[in-house]
Amino acid sequence: MRKIILAAAAAGAALTLAACSEKTEDAAATTADSALADTTANAEAAGEAVDAAADSAAATATEAAAETADAAAAAEAEVQDETVEEAKAD
C-alpha cells in the first residue's frame, strides 16, 4: 500500500512538473514573440528617424549652397562693378 501511495505521489509530482514546464514554454514563446515585435517596431522607428535626419541635412546643405552662390555672386558683382544678376549669369 505504501509503494502504491509513493508511486501515485511521484506520478502526481511528475504531472505537476510537466504542466508547469508547458506553461513556462508557452510564456517563453509569448515573451520571444513580444520581443520580436518590439524590436521590429523600434527598428522601423529608427529607420524613419534616420530618413528624416537625412532629409533635413539635405535641405540644410541645399540652402547653404544657395546662400554661398548668392554671396559669391554679390562679391563678384562688387569687384566687377556689375549687378548681382549679371554676376550670376557669368
For each residue, the residues with C-beta under 8 A, 3 or more apart:
1: 4 5
2: 5 6
3: 6 7
4: 1 7 8
5: 1 2 8 9
6: 2 3 9 10
7: 3 4 10 11
8: 4 5 11 12
9: 5 6 12 13
10: 6 7 13 14
11: 7 8 14 15
12: 8 9 15 16
13: 9 10 16 17
14: 10 11 17 18
15: 11 12 18 19
16: 12 13 19 20
17: 13 14 20 21
18: 14 15 21 22
19: 15 16 22 23
20: 16 17 23 24
21: 17 18 24 25
22: 18 19 25 26
23: 19 20 26 27
24: 20 21 27 28
25: 21 22 28 29
26: 22 23 29 30
27: 23 24 30 31
28: 24 25 31 32
29: 25 26 32 33
30: 26 27 33 34
31: 27 28 34 35
32: 28 29 35 36
33: 29 30 36 37
34: 30 31 37 38
35: 31 32 38 39
36: 32 33 39 40
37: 33 34 40 41
38: 34 35 41 42
39: 35 36 42 43
40: 36 37 43 44
41: 37 38 44 45
42: 38 39 45 46
43: 39 40 46 47
44: 40 41 47 48
45: 41 42 48 49
46: 42 43 49 50
47: 43 44 50 51
48: 44 45 51 52
49: 45 46 52 53
50: 46 47 53 54
51: 47 48 54 55
52: 48 49 55 56
53: 49 50 56 57
54: 50 51 57 58
55: 51 52 58 59
56: 52 53 59 60
57: 53 54 60 61
58: 54 55 61 62
59: 55 56 62 63
60: 56 57 63 64
61: 57 58 64 65
62: 58 59 65 66
63: 59 60 66 67
64: 60 61 67 68
65: 61 62 68 69
66: 62 63 69 70
67: 63 64 70 71
68: 64 65 71 72
69: 65 66 72 73 88
70: 66 67 73 74 84
71: 67 68 74 75
72: 68 69 75 76
73: 69 70 76 77 84 87 88
74: 70 71 77 78 84 87
75: 71 72 78 79
76: 72 73 79 80 82 87 90
77: 73 74 80 81 82 83 84 86 87
78: 74 75 81
79: 75 76
80: 76 77 87
81: 77 78
82: 76 77 86 87
83: 77 86 87
84: 70 73 74 77 87 88
85: 88 89
86: 77 82 83 89 90
87: 73 74 76 77 80 82 83 84 90
88: 69 73 84 85
89: 85 86
90: 76 86 87
